[in-house]
Amino acid sequence: MDTKDTEVFGISIDAPPSNAEFAKKLGVTFQLLSDMTRKVSKDYGILNDQMQFANRTTFVVDKEGVIKHIEDGQSAVDPTNAIAICTGLKEKSGRK
């Protein structure tokens, strides 16, 4: 897949050093951003306030900032479906 029009990154409520260790442990090749204020998690409706963690969720957002796909739960860890959605969006727009 041509990735010029796409970017993958993770967001976690953990501190940057914890994110770095997590990425290293799993061999993650994309950037993990820190949402220690929990604002992004709240704004996207995935923060569990009572337990103080963010639910694992994958969002596919187009260039205009419109959410095109949401996947949550265990399957959100595997980016395969998100990549397929991105590929489909690119094909719909006529770009190759």
C-alpha positions as CSV (number, residue, x, y, z in Angstrom):
1,M,0.0,0.0,0.0
2,D,1.3,3.5,-0.9
3,T,1.3,5.3,2.5
4,K,2.0,8.8,1.3
5,D,-1.5,9.8,2.1
6,T,-1.7,8.0,5.5
7,E,-0.2,8.1,8.9
8,V,-0.5,5.7,11.7
9,F,0.0,6.7,15.3
10,G,-1.1,5.6,18.7
11,I,-2.4,7.6,21.6
12,S,-2.1,6.5,25.2
13,I,-2.9,8.1,28.6
14,D,0.5,6.8,29.8
15,A,3.6,9.0,30.1
16,P,6.0,9.2,27.1
17,P,8.6,6.9,28.8
18,S,5.9,4.2,29.4
19,N,4.8,4.5,25.8
20,A,8.4,4.1,24.6
21,E,8.9,1.0,26.6
22,F,5.5,-0.4,25.5
23,A,6.4,0.3,21.8
24,K,9.8,-1.4,22.3
25,K,8.3,-4.4,23.9
26,L,5.8,-4.9,21.1
27,G,8.0,-3.8,18.3
28,V,5.6,-1.0,17.3
29,T,7.0,1.0,14.4
30,F,4.6,3.9,14.6
31,Q,4.8,6.9,17.0
32,L,2.9,6.6,20.3
33,L,1.6,10.0,21.6
34,S,0.9,10.7,25.2
35,D,-2.6,11.9,26.3
36,M,-1.8,12.3,30.0
37,T,-4.4,15.1,30.4
38,R,-7.0,12.5,29.0
39,K,-8.5,15.3,26.8
40,V,-8.2,13.4,23.5
41,S,-9.6,10.2,25.1
42,K,-12.5,12.2,26.6
43,D,-13.2,14.0,23.3
44,Y,-13.3,10.7,21.4
45,G,-15.6,9.1,24.0
46,I,-13.2,6.3,24.9
47,L,-12.1,7.2,28.4
48,N,-13.5,5.1,31.2
49,D,-13.6,7.8,33.9
50,Q,-14.3,5.4,36.7
51,M,-11.4,3.0,36.0
52,Q,-9.2,5.8,34.6
53,F,-8.1,4.1,31.4
54,A,-8.9,4.5,27.7
55,N,-10.6,1.7,25.8
56,R,-8.6,0.3,23.0
57,T,-10.0,1.8,19.8
58,T,-8.9,2.4,16.3
59,F,-10.2,5.4,14.4
60,V,-9.7,5.9,10.7
61,V,-9.9,9.6,10.0
62,D,-9.8,11.1,6.5
63,K,-7.9,14.2,5.4
64,E,-10.9,16.4,6.1
65,G,-10.9,15.1,9.7
66,V,-14.1,13.0,9.3
67,I,-14.1,9.7,11.2
68,K,-14.7,7.0,8.6
69,H,-14.3,3.9,10.7
70,I,-14.2,3.0,14.4
71,E,-13.0,-0.4,15.7
72,D,-12.9,-1.2,19.4
73,G,-12.0,-4.1,21.7
74,Q,-9.4,-6.7,21.1
75,S,-9.5,-6.3,17.3
76,A,-8.5,-2.7,17.6
77,V,-4.9,-3.8,18.4
78,D,-4.5,-5.3,14.9
79,P,-4.2,-2.6,12.3
80,T,-5.1,-4.9,9.4
81,N,-8.8,-3.8,9.1
82,A,-7.8,-0.1,9.5
83,I,-5.3,-0.5,6.6
84,A,-8.0,-2.1,4.4
85,I,-10.3,0.9,5.2
86,C,-7.6,3.4,4.3
87,T,-6.9,1.5,1.0
88,G,-10.6,1.6,0.2
89,L,-10.8,5.3,0.9
90,K,-7.9,6.0,-1.3
91,E,-9.4,3.9,-4.1
92,K,-12.8,5.7,-3.8
93,S,-11.0,9.0,-4.2
94,G,-9.3,7.8,-7.4
95,R,-5.8,8.0,-6.1
96,K,-3.4,5.1,-6.5
